[in-house]
């Protein structure tokens, strides 16, 4: 019995014919385009991760600024 891997299920869901070709041992003819697409997706993933980090830093900075303002207001009242 052949073990079916998660990547095979993903390939099958995306394109049943591509899954069958891969199962038969056929190699894709557009390897260069596929490699470029993979690089593009990796680059996009890195930029999304970086923007998430910057957003977290922005929220933390905002919270610190609000805390400083609240402390300053409280000290000026007392």
N, C-alpha and C positions, 0 to 999 in steps of 0.2 A: 504494500500500500504506500503510495507516494505521499509525503508530507507536504501540505500546502502552507506556504509562508505568507505572512502578512503583506509583504510587498507584491506577491502574486495576486492577492485579493484586490489590492489597490489597482494593479494593472488591469485586472479583469473588470473591475467596476468602471474604470476610465474607458477601456476599449477592449471588448471581448476578442476582437480579431488580433490586436497587438499581443494579448496574452497567449493566444493560440500560436501565433508566429514564434514567440519567444519559447514556448513549450516545444515547438518543432525544431528549434535551433537556428532559426533565421536571425540574422543580425540587421539592425536598422541601417538604412542607407544615409540617414541624416545625422550621423554622430556629431559632426561639427556644430550644427545648429542646436542639437540637444545639449552639448557641453556649454555653448554660449548661453542658452536658456537657464541651465543650472547655475552658471556663474552669476547671471543677472538676478536670479531668485535669492542666491546667497547674499549678494550685495544689498538687495532690498531688505532682507531679513536683518542684516547688520544695522542698516539705517533705522529700521523700525525699533530695534532694541536700543539703539543710541537715543532715539527720540523719547522712548519710555524712561530712560535713565535721566535725561534732561528734564522731563516733566516731573519726575519724582524730586529732583533737586529743587525745581521751581516751587513745588508745593511745600517742601520743607523750609525753604527760604521765606515763603509767605507766612508760614506758621510762626517762625522765629520772629519775623518783623512784627506780626500782630501781638505776640507775647511781649516783645520789648515795648510796644506802644501801650499795652494794658498796664504793664509795670510802671511806665513813666507817668501815666494818668493817675494811677493809685498813689504813687509817691508825691505827685503834685497836689493831690487832695489832702493828704495827711500832712 
